[in-house]
Amino acid sequence: MADHAVHRRARFRPGTVDDVERLLVIQFQSPSREAVTMAGSAAAAKAFRAALLMRTLSNETAEVIVLELDDDPVGFAELSTEGEMPPLTIVAGAAIRSMGFMGALTAGWRSLARSRVEIKAPDGLHLVELQVAPAHRNKGLGELLLGEVERQARERQTPSLSLTTAIDNPARHLYERTGFTVELEKRNRRYESITGSPGRVLMVKRLTT
């Protein structure tokens, strides 16, 4: 349910490398089971995510929209035209820096199961992350953030918005309510045994000008 008083206080701005630590605090107050399982721990997952986010913001291969309430970041959306993950060499380098060589090898072994449910995003703008701090959820801020993502996408005449998420992710209700539809689903028993989720889905919202 929308909290209109909260919405009136909301502001959006572009994220920068200086925001990385604050954004990770938001995300890792309630990290996804997949992220923690793949990395081996919440700390390793956070360090890995930090390395990737710092790289994408520094190289401008992705962008971040920060949602603030009273100048305090409470959520963010990460957008990319490269799809969900950067090239393998970048991922491997970030894993070694954040987990060490042996930790990266173990994470790489687990990622084989992840690769079996990987879905290539269509051309357009891909939503890599949508995060709202747990204390600010259930106030309509996720929908507000998605609305800003769509506004910017339409402004650039992007043909579509896409995202991939776990089949059983409760956030699917938000995405469906805001016009995303499931275009592809992949399931894998090994992935489910590691993460507890049966697989992943590709959701797309086609945009018209």
N, C-alpha and C positions, 0 to 999 in steps of 0.2 A: 504494500500500500504506500502510495506517495505521501511524503511528509512535506507539505508545501512550504512550511516555515524553514525547513532545512534546505529545500531547493532554492529558496531566495538567497540563501547565504553561499550557494555553490558557485565556484568560478573554475574555469579551465585555463590551462597554460601549457606550453610545450615543456617537456622534460629535458634535462641536460645531464651530463655525467655527474654533476654535483648532487643530483637527486638519487643516485643509485642506492646508497645505503638506506635512505628513508623509504624508498619503494620496496626494498627487500624486507624491511621491518614489517610493512603492510602485508606482503605476500606470505611471509613465513611465520606470522602469528597463527596461521592455519594452513600449513603446506599440504599440497596434494599427496596422497599416498603413493601415487606413481613416482613423483619426483623424489621422495625420500627413499623409496625402495630401490629405484634405479641407481641412485648415488650411494646408497649404503647407510646414510644417516641424514638427519635434517641439516646438520652443520655442513656436510659435504655438498648437499643439494643447494644450500644457500650460497656457498663459495663458488660452485659451478655456475649457478645462475648469475652471480655477480660478474664473473669473468665474461660471460656471453653478453650481458646487458651493457657492460662498460664498452665492449668491443663494438656492438651495433650502434650505440649512441655516438661513440668517437668517430666511427667511419660513416655514420649517417646511412647505414643500410637498413635501419629501422627507426621508427620515431615513437615517442611516448607522449600521450596526453595525460597530464596530471590533473586530478580533481581535488580542489581545495575547499575547505570550509574555514572561513575566518583565517585565511593564509596558512592553514595547516593541511598538508597532504593527507587525504583519507582514501584515495583510490587512484588507479591508473589503468590506462589501456595501452598496450604495445602493439604497433602495427608494422607490417613488413610487406614488401612486394616480392620477397624471396621465398615466401612460404614459411612454414613453422620453424624450421631449423636451418642455420647457415651451413656452408659446405663442411664435409666430414673433417677436413684438415683443421678447420677452425674449432670444431667441436672437440676433436682429440686434443688439441693444444690446451683448450680451456679445462678439459678434464684432468690432464696431467698437472697443470698449474694448481688446480683447486684440490685434487685428491691424492697427488703423488702418482708415481708410475704404477705401482701395484694396485692402488685404488682405482686408477683409470682402467687398468686391465679388467678388473672385476666388474666395473660399471659397463665396460664394453661388452663383456659376456652377457650381462643382463639385458643390454640394449638389443641383442639379437631377437629376443622375444618382442621388444617394442617395435622393431622393424617389420615384424609380421602383421602389425595392425597400422602401419604407417599409411597415410592417404595423401596423395599429392593434391595440393590446392589448385583451383583453377586460376586463370589470369585474373588479376584484380588486386584488391587490398586484403591482406590476411590478418585476422585478429589473433595475435600470438598469445596475449594474456589480457584478461579483464579481472581486475582485483579491486575489492572494496574491503577496508579494514573491518574485522569482525564486529567491533563496537558500533559501526555505522551501517550495518546491513539491515535489511527489511525496512528501509525508509525510501525505497525507490531510486537510490543513487546508482545502482547498477544499470537500470533502465535509462536514467539520465545520462550516464557515461556512454552507453551504446548510442543514444540519440546524437551526442556530439560526434562520435565516430562516424555515424552515417552522414551527418551534416557535412563534415569535412570531405568524406568520400564523394558525395554528390557534387560538392564544390569543384572537385578535381575531375568530375565526369568519369569516375571509376565504374567499370561495368558491373562489379559485384563485390560484396563483402563475404568472406568465408572464415571458418574456424573449424578446428577439430577438437573434440573433447571425448571424455569417457562416456560410454553408452549409458552408464548409470549415474552420471553427474546430475545432481538436482538443478544446476544452473541451466540445464536444457529447457526447463519450463520458461525461464526468462528469454532465452533465445527464440523459442517458438512463439512466445507472446509478442515479440518484436519483429516477427516476419521471417525468421530463418527457418529453412526446411531441410530435412535430412536428404542428402543426395547419394550417400554411400555409407555402408557399414562394414566393418571388418571385425571378426572375432577370432580368438586364438586361445587354446587351452593353456599353453605355456605362459602366455601373457597373464591370463586370469590367475594362474597358480602363484605368480609373483606379485601381482598388484591387487588381486581381489576383484578386479573389474573384468567383465567378459570381453571387452574390446573397445573400439573407438568408432566415432561417426564423423563424417564430414557434413557440416551444415553451411548452407549458402543462402544469402539474400541477394537476389538480382535487383539491380538498381536501374531506374529509368530517369531520364532527364526531364 
